[in-house]
């Protein structure tokens, strides 16, 4: 076995450092002195405001495929480890804070979160001049976690140009509207944690968000997004957080659409933040995204 192993390692090294360091979960890629990987803070325009954003740029000259990475409510889990893994894999990643969230100006609401996700997607299709040379506007993928799965579903459903959408423990915000108002308010407070002194969102209340979900109950149901999501490949990742049955219902609704694209399901026996499955989550996402038709991340 040792000679075979030595031959395999020798073959990898003979192909150069890019081949030997190919796994973005294990190693950093070779440095590109001419076009290094980067981190670019951005003021992302959305509906008359600019929200706080970061663009992780992949190493290498020319335009790269790009992920729009959307965080949840209120965004304690940013999935920035996933962003960095995708960056090492040859993808740019744009992530941002919704209006009224984590220091971004404007009023926070679920409606505004959807609008901000849609605005970010439009910006990626026509990026500002300082980053346009790094972003391929025809190779965009949406990835959202929790509330970001909801906003990502809404944004991707309205944009047939994206290569695909990945929803990670997507929160069925529309279903909250079916709860009694007192129960819906409790759900909102359990996420905001205002009563514990946290100030992640400064201009709204659990009551206002509960009332918004109740008023939009028929508009924000998963079936409303299914026709649009069926136009491109969909990845649905679930965990043991209570959202699995709702997300499976979305996957089935997408599959039943005429001419639906491929739906891929992956389940992890872990919590909502995938705390003990982070590498497995990254591996699943990268395996799926690199296989999208037209992605060609390297």
C-alpha positions as CSV (number, residue, x, y, z in Angstrom):
1,X,0.0,0.0,0.0
2,X,2.8,2.4,0.7
3,X,4.2,2.4,-2.9
4,X,0.7,3.1,-4.2
5,X,0.2,5.9,-1.7
6,X,3.6,7.4,-2.7
7,X,2.7,7.2,-6.4
8,X,-0.7,9.0,-5.7
9,X,0.9,11.8,-3.8
10,X,3.6,12.1,-6.4
11,X,1.0,12.4,-9.1
12,X,-0.8,15.1,-7.2
13,X,2.4,17.1,-6.7
14,X,3.3,16.7,-10.3
15,X,0.1,18.4,-11.3
16,X,1.1,21.4,-9.2
17,X,-0.1,23.1,-6.0
18,X,-3.6,23.7,-7.3
19,X,-4.2,20.0,-7.6
20,X,-2.5,19.1,-4.4
21,X,-4.6,21.7,-2.4
22,X,-7.9,21.1,-4.0
23,X,-10.2,20.6,-1.0
24,X,-11.5,23.9,0.3
25,X,-12.6,22.2,3.6
26,X,-9.1,21.2,4.5
27,X,-6.5,23.6,3.1
28,X,-6.1,27.1,1.8
29,X,-5.6,27.5,-2.0
30,X,-2.3,28.8,-3.4
31,X,-2.0,32.5,-3.1
32,X,-2.6,34.5,-6.3
33,X,-0.3,37.5,-6.0
34,X,-1.8,39.2,-9.1
35,X,-5.5,38.7,-8.1
36,X,-5.7,37.7,-4.4
37,X,-8.8,36.7,-2.5
38,X,-10.3,39.7,-0.7
39,X,-12.9,41.1,1.6
40,X,-14.7,44.3,0.4
41,X,-17.0,46.2,2.7
42,X,-20.0,47.6,0.8
43,X,-22.9,50.0,1.3
44,X,-25.5,47.9,-0.6
45,X,-28.3,50.0,-2.1
46,X,-31.9,48.9,-1.3
47,X,-35.1,51.0,-1.5
48,X,-33.5,54.4,-0.8
49,X,-31.1,53.1,1.9
50,X,-27.7,51.5,1.9
51,X,-27.3,48.4,4.2
52,X,-24.0,47.0,5.6
53,X,-22.6,44.3,3.4
54,X,-19.4,42.4,2.7
55,X,-18.3,40.8,-0.5
56,X,-15.8,38.0,-0.2
57,X,-13.9,37.8,-3.5
58,X,-12.4,34.6,-4.8
59,X,-8.7,34.5,-5.9
60,X,-7.9,34.6,-9.5
61,X,-8.3,37.0,-12.4
62,X,-11.6,37.6,-14.2
63,X,-15.2,37.1,-13.2
64,X,-16.2,34.4,-10.7
65,X,-19.6,32.8,-9.9
66,X,-21.1,34.4,-6.8
67,X,-23.3,33.4,-3.9
68,X,-25.9,35.6,-2.3
69,X,-25.7,34.4,1.3
70,X,-28.7,35.4,3.5
71,X,-28.7,35.1,7.3
72,X,-31.6,34.5,9.6
73,X,-33.7,36.3,12.3
74,X,-32.1,38.2,13.8
75,X,-28.8,36.8,12.5
76,X,-26.8,35.4,15.3
77,X,-25.6,32.7,12.9
78,X,-24.0,34.4,9.9
79,X,-22.6,31.2,8.3
80,X,-19.4,33.0,7.6
81,X,-17.5,29.7,7.8
82,X,-19.5,28.6,4.8
83,X,-18.8,31.9,3.1
84,X,-15.1,31.4,3.5
85,X,-15.2,27.8,2.3
86,X,-17.1,28.9,-0.8
87,X,-14.5,31.6,-1.3
88,X,-11.7,29.1,-1.2
89,X,-13.7,27.0,-3.7
90,X,-13.6,29.8,-6.2
91,X,-16.9,31.6,-5.4
92,X,-17.5,35.2,-4.5
93,X,-19.9,35.5,-1.6
94,X,-22.1,38.6,-0.9
95,X,-23.7,38.8,2.6
96,X,-25.4,41.7,4.3
97,X,-27.6,42.8,7.1
98,X,-31.2,43.7,6.4
99,X,-32.6,47.2,7.0
100,X,-32.8,47.9,10.7
101,X,-30.7,44.9,11.5
102,X,-27.2,44.9,13.1
103,X,-26.6,48.6,12.4
104,X,-28.0,48.8,8.9
105,X,-30.3,51.9,8.6
106,X,-34.0,51.7,7.9
107,X,-37.0,50.0,9.5
108,X,-36.9,46.3,10.1
109,X,-39.8,44.2,8.8
110,X,-40.1,40.8,7.1
111,X,-41.4,42.6,4.0
112,X,-38.2,44.7,4.0
113,X,-36.1,41.6,4.4
114,X,-37.6,40.2,1.3
115,X,-37.2,43.4,-0.6
116,X,-33.5,43.7,0.5
117,X,-32.8,40.1,-0.7
118,X,-34.4,40.9,-4.0
119,X,-32.4,44.2,-4.2
120,X,-29.1,42.4,-3.5
121,X,-29.9,39.9,-6.2
122,X,-30.5,42.7,-8.7
123,X,-27.3,44.3,-7.7
124,X,-25.4,41.1,-8.4
125,X,-26.8,41.0,-11.9
126,X,-25.6,44.6,-12.4
127,X,-22.8,45.2,-9.8
128,X,-21.2,48.5,-9.2
129,X,-18.1,49.4,-11.2
130,X,-15.5,48.8,-8.4
131,X,-16.4,45.0,-8.3
132,X,-17.9,44.3,-11.7
133,X,-14.7,42.8,-13.0
134,X,-14.9,40.1,-10.2
135,X,-18.6,39.1,-10.5
136,X,-20.1,37.1,-13.3
137,X,-23.7,38.4,-13.4
138,X,-24.9,35.2,-15.2
139,X,-23.6,32.8,-12.5
140,X,-25.5,33.7,-9.3
141,X,-26.7,31.2,-6.7
142,X,-28.9,32.1,-3.7
143,X,-28.2,30.4,-0.3
144,X,-30.3,31.2,2.8
145,X,-30.5,29.9,6.3
146,X,-33.6,30.1,8.5
147,X,-35.3,33.5,7.8
148,X,-32.7,33.7,5.0
149,X,-34.2,30.6,3.5
150,X,-37.5,32.3,3.5
151,X,-36.2,35.5,1.9
152,X,-34.0,33.5,-0.4
153,X,-36.9,31.5,-1.6
154,X,-38.9,34.6,-2.3
155,X,-36.0,36.3,-4.2
156,X,-35.0,33.2,-6.2
157,X,-38.6,32.4,-7.1
158,X,-38.8,35.8,-8.8
159,X,-35.5,35.5,-10.7
160,X,-35.3,32.7,-13.3
161,X,-31.7,33.9,-14.1
162,X,-30.1,32.4,-11.0
163,X,-28.3,29.1,-11.4
164,X,-30.0,27.6,-8.3
165,X,-31.1,28.1,-4.7
166,X,-30.2,26.4,-1.5
167,X,-32.5,26.6,1.5
168,X,-30.9,25.6,4.9
169,X,-33.5,25.0,7.6
170,X,-35.7,27.6,5.9
171,X,-38.2,29.2,8.3
172,X,-41.8,29.0,7.1
173,X,-42.6,32.6,8.1
174,X,-46.0,32.4,6.5
175,X,-47.1,29.6,8.8
176,X,-46.5,31.8,11.9
177,X,-49.5,33.7,10.8
178,X,-51.7,30.8,11.6
179,X,-50.8,30.9,15.2
180,X,-52.9,32.7,17.8
181,X,-51.5,36.2,18.1
182,X,-50.1,35.7,21.6
183,X,-48.2,32.6,20.4
184,X,-46.9,34.4,17.4
185,X,-45.6,37.2,19.6
186,X,-43.8,34.7,21.8
187,X,-42.1,33.2,18.8
188,X,-40.8,36.6,17.8
189,X,-39.5,37.5,21.3
190,X,-37.8,34.1,21.6
191,X,-35.8,35.1,18.5
192,X,-35.3,38.8,19.2
193,X,-34.4,38.4,22.9
194,X,-35.0,42.0,23.5
195,X,-36.1,41.3,27.1
196,X,-32.7,39.8,27.7
197,X,-31.1,43.1,26.7
198,X,-30.0,42.3,23.2
199,X,-30.3,45.1,20.6
200,X,-30.0,43.3,17.3
201,X,-33.0,45.1,15.8
202,X,-33.8,48.5,17.2
203,X,-36.9,49.8,15.5
204,X,-39.5,47.0,15.7
205,X,-41.3,44.9,18.3
206,X,-42.3,41.2,18.6
207,X,-45.9,42.5,18.4
208,X,-45.3,44.3,15.1
209,X,-43.6,41.4,13.5
210,X,-46.3,39.0,14.7
211,X,-49.0,41.2,13.2
212,X,-47.1,41.4,10.0
213,X,-46.9,37.6,9.7
214,X,-50.6,37.3,10.5
215,X,-51.5,39.9,7.8
216,X,-49.4,38.1,5.2
217,X,-50.4,34.5,6.0
218,X,-51.9,33.8,2.6
219,X,-49.1,35.6,0.6
220,X,-46.1,34.1,2.3
221,X,-47.1,30.4,2.2
222,X,-44.5,28.0,0.7
223,X,-46.9,27.1,-2.2
224,X,-46.7,30.7,-3.4
225,X,-42.9,30.3,-4.1
226,X,-43.0,26.8,-5.7
227,X,-43.7,27.8,-9.4
228,X,-40.7,30.2,-9.4
229,X,-38.4,27.9,-7.5
230,X,-39.1,25.1,-10.0
231,X,-37.3,27.0,-12.7
232,X,-33.8,26.2,-11.4
233,X,-32.2,23.5,-9.2
234,X,-33.1,23.5,-5.6
235,X,-31.3,22.2,-2.5
236,X,-33.3,21.7,0.6
237,X,-31.2,21.0,3.8
238,X,-33.1,20.2,7.0
239,X,-32.2,19.4,10.6
240,X,-34.0,18.4,13.8
241,X,-35.3,21.9,14.5
242,X,-39.0,21.5,13.7
243,X,-38.9,23.0,10.3
244,X,-38.3,19.7,8.4
245,X,-41.9,18.9,7.6
246,X,-42.6,22.3,6.3
247,X,-39.5,22.4,4.2
248,X,-40.3,18.9,2.8
249,X,-43.7,20.2,1.8
250,X,-42.0,23.0,-0.1
251,X,-39.7,20.5,-1.8
252,X,-42.7,18.4,-2.9
253,X,-44.6,21.5,-4.0
254,X,-41.7,22.4,-6.3
255,X,-41.4,18.9,-7.7
256,X,-45.0,18.8,-8.7
257,X,-44.6,21.9,-10.9
258,X,-44.6,21.2,-14.7
259,X,-41.1,20.8,-15.9
260,X,-39.6,21.3,-12.5
261,X,-35.8,21.3,-12.1
262,X,-34.0,18.9,-9.8
263,X,-34.7,19.1,-6.1
264,X,-32.0,17.7,-3.8
265,X,-32.7,16.9,-0.2
266,X,-30.1,16.5,2.6
267,X,-31.0,15.9,6.3
268,X,-28.7,16.3,9.3
269,X,-29.5,15.0,12.8
270,X,-28.4,18.2,14.5
271,X,-29.8,21.6,15.7
272,X,-30.9,24.7,13.8
273,X,-27.4,26.2,13.6
274,X,-25.8,22.9,12.7
275,X,-23.3,23.4,15.5
276,X,-21.8,19.9,15.4
277,X,-22.2,19.5,11.7
278,X,-20.5,22.6,10.2
279,X,-18.0,20.8,8.0
280,X,-20.6,18.4,6.9
281,X,-22.9,21.3,6.0
282,X,-20.1,23.0,4.0
283,X,-19.3,19.7,2.3
284,X,-22.9,19.3,1.3
285,X,-23.4,22.8,0.0
286,X,-20.1,22.8,-2.0
287,X,-20.8,19.4,-3.5
288,X,-24.1,20.6,-4.7
289,X,-23.1,24.0,-5.9
290,X,-20.1,22.9,-7.8
291,X,-22.3,20.4,-9.7
292,X,-24.8,23.0,-10.9
293,X,-25.0,23.3,-14.7
294,X,-23.0,26.3,-15.9
295,X,-21.4,27.0,-12.5
296,X,-17.8,26.0,-13.3
297,X,-16.4,27.5,-10.1
298,X,-12.7,27.0,-11.2
